Amino acid sequence: MIQHHPEEFLKQFKTLFVSRRIFDLLKRHDDECLTDIHRAVKWFYLLKTAFGGHMVKGTFGYGTTDRVRLNLLGLE
């Protein structure tokens, strides 16, 4: 999806913030009602904000002192 629709993929991130609440909402959201772009955004967001990259049973793990793992401004 990123290779074929990079503009749309990046556009979806312009309204996202890195937060535990968004992490929990995306983790619980059913994939069946998502478009391919939204599914790719969800996967990438959860991968980058989950502690140790464990998306299924993982927890939100985003430090403030370490290097930024998901820089939404520099994603482009």
Buried (B, 14 or more C-beta within 10 A) or exposed (E): BEEEBEEBBBEBBEEBEBEEEBBEEBBEEEEEEBEEBBBBBBBBBBBBBBEEEEBEEBEBBBEEEEEEBBEBEEEE
